[in-house]
Amino acid sequence: MQLIDGKATAAAIKAEIAEEVKEIISKGGKQPHLAAVLVGHDGGSETYVKNKVLACEACGFKSTLIRFEEDVTEAELLACVDNLNRNGDIDGFIVQLPLPKHIDEQKIIEAIDYRKDVDGFHPINVGRMAIGLPCFISATPLGIITLLKRYNIETSGKKCVILGRSNIVGKPMAQLMMQKQYGDATVTVCHSRSKTLKEECRAADIIIAAIGQPDFVTADMVKEGAVIVDVGTTRVPDATRKSGFRLNGDVKFDEVAPKCSFITPVPGGVGPMTICSLMKNTLAAGKHEYYI
């Protein structure tokens, strides 16, 4: 069993990005600039945004954080998005999800200029990704594809089961694993209504678990030599930790790991790669690689 180290891989990629940024600036080019909009004080969102700011520093990017309280109106948030769309110095920006219940998330996502949508959530980017055109790919799926490539894990022709059908991970992951230039695999998507979920998992060469249920994937669901990618990051109470909680994956790591050829840990697997992918998308936005 080999551990897929997302932390070390992300650090290596950020160092590569920093070198490229240094070169761009030395030739008189523009320093990439990422902005993040954070609403309220959700613990998970605070941590993610803090890590994104640190990643920008590591990559040599400029970063801007815009904060709003929980009671911000939808109109105020839309006005902020409009300002960021029109700000020529900002190459890409994200609005950290989830948003408070009184705000229509989809409306905010669609208001973002797709050429600055480095989260890859805008319908134009999602549509372009689905048909294999250049675009900003959603950060977590892009991070997973990058990990599989960096570890030389064979995906072509393999049976891949994706657990979960969210717009952020499950659906785009299925699209990428199916496409010739990325996964080139035979893909099955399972979810809470799937009748043969365990049987599908037992037949899978690769399982990508993004179902949001701690310890959902157990040893009896995994065949010998399978590759396991655990996207789950549920906070579970843990009195032994200073924070009072720990991050738990969707995979029961201790019992599943001995059966695997490769497995991602939680934390330190997919999480760091998500932020790293956001940096890759921001660099591409700064270079106008996909859109003018």
C-alpha positions in Angstrom: 0.0 0.0 0.0 1.3 3.4 -1.0 0.0 6.6 0.6 -0.8 9.4 -1.9 0.7 12.4 -0.3 -1.4 15.4 -1.4 0.5 17.8 0.9 3.9 17.1 -0.6 2.5 17.1 -4.1 0.8 20.4 -3.6 4.0 21.9 -2.1 6.0 20.8 -5.2 3.4 22.2 -7.6 3.2 25.6 -5.7 7.0 25.8 -5.9 6.8 25.2 -9.7 4.1 27.9 -10.0 6.3 30.4 -7.9 9.2 29.8 -10.3 6.9 30.6 -13.3 5.5 33.7 -11.6 9.0 34.9 -10.9 9.8 34.5 -14.6 6.7 36.3 -15.7 7.4 39.3 -13.5 11.1 39.4 -14.5 9.9 39.7 -18.1 7.7 42.7 -17.2 4.5 40.6 -16.9 1.7 41.1 -14.4 1.7 39.4 -11.0 -1.4 37.1 -10.8 -4.1 38.4 -8.5 -6.7 36.2 -6.7 -9.6 37.7 -4.6 -11.8 35.8 -2.2 -15.1 36.8 -0.9 -16.0 35.4 2.6 -19.5 35.7 4.1 -20.0 35.1 7.8 -17.7 33.2 10.2 -18.1 29.5 9.3 -15.2 27.6 10.8 -14.5 25.5 7.7 -14.7 28.4 5.3 -12.4 30.5 7.5 -9.8 27.8 7.4 -10.1 27.3 3.7 -9.8 31.0 2.9 -6.8 31.3 5.3 -5.1 28.5 3.5 -5.9 30.1 0.1 -4.2 33.3 1.3 -1.1 31.4 2.4 -1.0 29.5 -0.9 -1.1 32.8 -2.8 1.9 34.0 -0.8 3.8 30.7 -1.6 3.0 31.1 -5.3 4.0 34.7 -5.5 0.4 35.9 -6.2 -1.2 39.0 -4.9 -4.3 38.2 -2.9 -7.3 40.2 -1.6 -9.8 39.1 1.0 -13.3 40.7 1.1 -15.4 40.0 4.2 -19.1 40.4 4.7 -21.2 39.6 7.8 -23.8 36.9 7.8 -26.6 39.4 7.2 -25.3 40.8 3.9 -28.0 41.1 1.3 -28.0 39.3 -2.0 -28.0 42.7 -3.8 -24.8 43.8 -1.9 -23.1 40.5 -2.7 -24.1 40.8 -6.4 -22.7 44.4 -6.4 -19.4 43.1 -5.0 -19.2 40.4 -7.7 -19.9 43.1 -10.4 -17.0 45.2 -9.0 -14.6 42.2 -9.1 -15.7 41.4 -12.6 -14.8 44.9 -13.8 -11.6 45.2 -11.8 -8.8 44.8 -14.4 -6.2 44.0 -11.8 -8.0 40.9 -10.5 -7.4 37.9 -12.6 -9.7 35.5 -10.8 -11.9 35.4 -7.7 -13.9 33.0 -5.7 -17.0 33.4 -3.5 -16.6 31.0 -0.7 -19.4 28.5 -0.3 -21.7 27.7 1.5 -23.5 31.1 1.6 -26.3 32.0 4.1 -29.7 30.6 3.4 -31.2 33.9 2.3 -28.8 34.1 -0.6 -29.3 32.2 -3.9 -25.9 30.5 -4.4 -26.6 29.7 -8.1 -27.5 33.4 -8.8 -24.1 34.5 -7.3 -22.2 31.8 -9.3 -23.8 32.8 -12.5 -23.1 36.5 -11.9 -19.3 35.8 -11.8 -17.5 36.5 -15.1 -16.7 32.9 -16.4 -13.3 34.2 -17.5 -12.5 34.9 -13.8 -14.3 31.9 -12.4 -11.2 30.1 -11.0 -13.5 27.8 -8.9 -14.8 26.4 -12.2 -18.5 26.5 -11.0 -20.0 28.8 -13.7 -22.3 26.9 -16.2 -20.0 28.0 -19.1 -17.0 26.4 -17.5 -19.0 23.3 -16.5 -20.4 23.0 -20.0 -17.0 23.5 -21.7 -15.5 20.9 -19.3 -18.2 18.4 -20.2 -17.4 18.5 -23.9 -13.6 18.6 -23.4 -12.9 22.3 -24.2 -10.3 24.4 -22.4 -11.7 25.9 -19.2 -11.3 26.3 -15.5 -11.9 22.9 -14.0 -13.5 22.7 -10.6 -10.6 22.6 -8.1 -11.2 19.3 -6.2 -11.7 17.2 -9.4 -8.7 18.9 -11.0 -6.6 18.1 -7.8 -7.6 14.5 -7.9 -6.7 14.1 -11.6 -3.4 15.8 -10.9 -2.6 13.4 -8.0 -3.4 10.3 -10.2 -1.1 11.6 -12.9 1.7 12.6 -10.5 1.6 9.1 -9.0 1.5 7.4 -12.4 -1.7 5.6 -11.5 -3.1 3.9 -14.6 -6.7 5.0 -15.2 -7.2 4.2 -18.9 -9.7 1.4 -19.3 -10.1 0.9 -15.6 -13.4 0.6 -13.8 -13.9 3.8 -11.7 -16.7 4.2 -9.1 -17.6 7.6 -7.9 -19.6 7.9 -4.7 -21.6 11.1 -4.7 -23.2 13.3 -7.4 -22.6 16.8 -6.2 -22.0 19.6 -8.7 -18.7 20.4 -6.9 -17.1 16.9 -6.9 -19.2 13.9 -8.1 -20.5 15.2 -11.4 -17.4 16.9 -12.7 -15.2 14.0 -11.4 -17.3 11.6 -13.5 -16.9 13.8 -16.6 -13.2 14.0 -16.2 -12.6 10.3 -15.5 -14.7 9.4 -18.5 -12.8 11.7 -20.9 -10.0 10.4 -23.1 -7.5 13.2 -22.2 -8.0 12.8 -18.5 -9.2 9.5 -17.0 -10.2 7.4 -20.1 -11.9 5.1 -17.6 -15.3 3.3 -17.5 -17.2 5.3 -14.9 -20.1 4.4 -12.6 -21.7 7.0 -10.3 -23.3 5.7 -7.1 -25.3 7.7 -4.6 -27.8 7.4 -1.7 -30.4 5.7 -4.0 -28.1 3.2 -5.7 -29.3 -0.3 -5.0 -26.1 -2.1 -5.9 -23.6 0.3 -4.4 -21.5 -2.3 -2.5 -21.3 -4.6 -5.5 -20.2 -1.7 -7.8 -17.5 -0.8 -5.3 -16.2 -4.3 -5.0 -15.7 -4.5 -8.8 -13.9 -1.1 -8.9 -10.3 -0.6 -9.7 -10.6 3.0 -8.5 -13.0 4.4 -5.9 -13.4 8.1 -5.5 -15.5 8.7 -2.3 -17.2 12.0 -2.1 -20.4 11.1 -0.3 -20.0 13.2 2.9 -20.5 10.3 5.3 -17.6 9.5 7.7 -16.2 5.9 7.5 -18.8 5.0 4.8 -16.4 2.9 2.7 -15.4 -0.3 4.6 -13.0 -3.1 3.9 -15.8 -5.4 2.6 -16.5 -2.9 -0.2 -13.0 -2.8 -1.6 -11.2 -5.3 -3.7 -7.5 -6.2 -3.3 -5.2 -3.7 -5.1 -7.8 -1.0 -5.5 -6.9 2.7 -5.6 -8.9 4.8 -3.1 -9.3 8.6 -3.2 -11.1 10.0 -0.2 -12.6 13.4 -0.7 -14.6 13.4 2.6 -13.8 16.0 5.2 -16.4 15.8 7.9 -15.7 17.4 11.3 -16.3 14.8 14.0 -16.0 15.6 17.8 -12.6 14.6 19.3 -11.9 15.5 22.9 -8.2 14.6 22.5 -7.7 17.5 20.1 -7.2 21.1 21.1 -9.8 22.2 18.5 -12.3 19.7 20.0 -12.7 18.0 16.6 -10.9 16.1 13.9 -11.4 15.7 10.1 -12.7 12.4 9.1 -12.8 10.9 5.6 -15.5 8.9 3.9 -13.3 5.9 4.0 -12.6 3.8 7.1 -8.9 4.2 6.6 -7.4 1.7 9.1 -9.3 -1.3 7.8 -9.4 -0.3 4.1 -5.7 0.8 3.6 -4.1 -2.7 3.9 -6.2 -3.8 0.8 -5.2 -0.9 -1.4 -2.4 -0.3 -3.9 -2.8 3.5 -3.3 -4.9 5.5 -0.9 -5.2 9.2 0.1 -5.2 10.1 3.8 -7.5 12.6 5.5 -6.2 15.2 6.2 -3.3 15.6 3.8 -4.7 14.0 0.7 -7.2 15.7 -1.6 -7.5 18.9 0.6 -4.2 20.5 -0.2 -4.6 19.6 -3.9 -7.9 21.5 -4.0 -6.2 24.7 -3.0 -3.2 24.0 -5.2 -5.6 23.6 -8.2 -7.1 26.9 -7.4 -3.6 28.4 -7.7 -3.2 26.6 -11.1 -6.4 28.1 -12.3 -5.4 31.6 -11.1 -2.1 31.3 -13.0 -4.0 30.3 -16.1 -6.4 33.2 -15.7 -3.4 35.6 -15.3 -1.9 34.2 -18.5 -5.2 34.3 -20.3 -4.6 30.7 -21.3 -8.3 29.8 -21.8 -10.1 33.1 -22.4 -9.1 36.5 -23.7 
